[in-house]
Amino acid sequence: MPISSIIVRATWDGEAEVWVATTNDIDGLSIEAPTIEALEPKVIAALSDLIELNGIDSDLAEIPVHIMAEQLLRVPNPSH
């Protein structure tokens, strides 16, 4: 089935202090960067290579990439 978009999950690794990007849509993506802004061009470059290497089929001239960032933060509870 031709691919119509790619969903990339970016999660914060607090121990390594980097954002880690992975996807279930294309095999082989695992990219790290210290900021989301630094992660974006690395993801696009890697996906371009992986689309070709994995022989991904798409009728689109440009495949949309959704980067979904997730970071766990905590807010102090004023009642404690």
C-alpha positions as CSV (number, residue, x, y, z in Angstrom):
1,M,0.0,0.0,0.0
2,P,1.4,3.4,-0.9
3,I,2.4,5.6,2.0
4,S,0.4,8.8,2.5
5,S,2.1,10.3,5.5
6,I,4.7,9.4,8.2
7,I,4.2,9.8,11.9
8,V,7.4,10.3,13.9
9,R,7.3,10.2,17.7
10,A,9.8,12.4,19.4
11,T,10.3,11.7,23.1
12,W,12.6,13.4,25.6
13,D,15.3,11.2,27.2
14,G,16.0,13.1,30.4
15,E,19.0,10.9,31.3
16,A,20.8,11.5,27.9
17,E,19.3,15.0,27.6
18,V,18.3,14.5,24.0
19,W,15.1,14.1,21.9
20,V,14.8,10.7,20.3
21,A,12.8,10.3,17.1
22,T,11.4,7.0,15.9
23,T,8.6,5.8,13.6
24,N,6.6,2.6,13.0
25,D,6.0,3.7,9.4
26,I,9.5,3.1,8.0
27,D,12.1,0.7,9.3
28,G,15.4,2.2,10.6
29,L,14.6,5.6,12.0
30,S,16.3,6.4,15.3
31,I,17.7,9.9,15.5
32,E,18.8,12.0,18.5
33,A,19.2,15.8,19.0
34,P,19.4,18.2,21.9
35,T,16.4,20.2,20.8
36,I,13.3,19.7,18.6
37,E,14.5,22.4,16.3
38,A,17.8,20.5,15.8
39,L,15.9,17.2,15.4
40,E,13.6,18.2,12.5
41,P,16.3,18.5,9.7
42,K,18.0,15.3,10.9
43,V,14.6,13.5,10.7
44,I,13.9,14.8,7.2
45,A,17.4,13.8,5.9
46,A,17.2,10.4,7.5
47,L,13.6,9.8,6.2
48,S,14.7,10.8,2.6
49,D,17.4,8.1,2.7
50,L,15.2,5.5,4.4
51,I,12.3,6.0,1.9
52,E,14.7,5.2,-0.9
53,L,16.5,2.3,0.9
54,N,13.2,0.7,2.0
55,G,11.6,1.1,-1.5
56,I,8.7,3.0,-0.1
57,D,5.9,3.6,-2.6
58,S,4.0,6.8,-2.8
59,D,2.2,8.8,-5.5
60,L,2.9,12.0,-3.7
61,A,5.6,14.5,-4.7
62,E,6.2,15.3,-1.0
63,I,5.2,13.0,1.8
64,P,3.8,14.7,4.9
65,V,5.8,14.1,8.1
66,H,4.0,14.6,11.4
67,I,6.5,15.0,14.4
68,M,4.6,14.3,17.6
69,A,6.7,15.5,20.5
70,E,6.1,14.2,24.0
71,Q,7.8,15.4,27.2
72,L,6.8,14.7,30.7
73,L,6.8,17.8,32.9
74,R,5.7,18.2,36.5
75,V,4.1,21.1,38.2
76,P,4.4,21.6,42.0
77,N,1.2,20.9,43.9
78,P,0.6,24.0,46.1
79,S,-1.4,21.9,48.6
80,H,1.7,19.9,49.6
